[in-house]
Amino acid sequence: MKMKLYCMGESGNSYKAALPLELSGLAWEPVWVDFFGGETRSAEFRKNINALGEVPLLIDGDLKLAQSGVIQSYVTEKTGQFGGGNSEERREVQMWVLWDNHKLSSQAGVTRFMMNFLPPEKRPEPVINFMLGRLKGVYAVLNEALKGREWLVGDAPTMADFSCCGYLYYPEPFGFERKEWPEIDRWLGNIAALDGWKHPYDLMPGSPSDRAK
Amino acid sequence: MKMKLYCMGESGNSYKAALPLELSGLAWEPVWVDFFGGETRSAEFRKNINALGEVPLLIDGDLKLAQSGVIQSYVTEKTGQFGGGNSEERREVQMWVLWDNHKLSSQAGVTRFMMNFLPPEKRPEPVINFMLGRLKGVYAVLNEALKGREWLVGDAPTMADFSCCGYLYYPEPFGFERKEWPEIDRWLGNIAALDGWKHPYDLMPGSPSDRAK
């Protein structure tokens, strides 16, 4: 039976799980979650799907896994892929996944939400400007780390790459311009050139254009 | 030789590493970092200590580990402690550590910084209010998860507890009042009752009162 990933196309955190599921060749299918209709915040979702009130969530038989980093570890456990080649690399992968959750995806996600998915009159400009400032320092760390490297860890793609790229392919404005960060730009090209790679809006159901219909 | 943890008392993210180091009985010592004097943002610190420009950082011989969650995993690896009793518990521990980094410590840390460590005239009130609102939802998830439980995972303390409690013992105001969250309050009491437990300001050098001298 296919694994089911509760997700939606607009969620970079979901993409962090969906992309390695897809690239690893595991059998999985997305289950669209109506985040914009309030589904993840409903008592029913918290009771039956995920008590954390968030996507992604993976179901594999009796197993239910929340948090994209946990799902990534599960994919590595099942397939041996994308986890790093030795204990040093495995620690570096874990470091980048944690750093991404702490500094990058968390802040990029909320900034993109406020700038694009709130009605213009509800956008808190001082908060957006604050987050945009913090994110510049975060992109600088990532750009610097990628100098002279094809991948964040070792010489092959890992969950470090799939975590940190979570929000960076989205076309909506959130203060990230690929041309301002040449190393990140090149590295995003490397990931997108992997066999089977898909853009988040092609890999998971749900996108701003669907909601505009 | 003792392991060295680059840290400072005001850093809840450092506490997430220092507390399990201390409780596990490993030989370690803190190395105070002058965060408030700009040390973590200096080119020298990034070059010689941590390219991510942050604390904590652990040095054990030739090994250098960044991100508190990586240091926690290393403590578990070395001592067999606090990692969860089986594969299901290990995944739950990983989930809470990631959730904490994504939702709790990241937002509580920056909010506490803005409310207490910036000069009053530089405090961005709209940003603080936004973060305080988000944090309420985060505390609610944690409080709910602790209902009927002594510990977040299984029936013993784990890195899940030591990660999520990172900022919650600090006395400075940042929108967290123990009495408003009875389950969190009780659980913080459980952690503080562990043999060898220390408050962050007692476990690591550096505190607001030191800087007031």
Interface residues (C-beta under 8 A of the other chain):
Chain A: A51 L52 G53 L65 A66 Q67 S68 G69 V70 S73 Y74 R91 Q94 M95 V97 L98 W99 N101 H102 K103 S105 S106 P124 P126 V127 F130 R134 G137 V141 E144 A145
Chain B: A51 L52 G53 L65 A66 Q67 S68 G69 V70 S73 Y74 R91 Q94 M95 V97 L98 W99 N101 H102 K103 S105 S106 V110 P124 P126 V127 F130 G137 V141 E144 A145
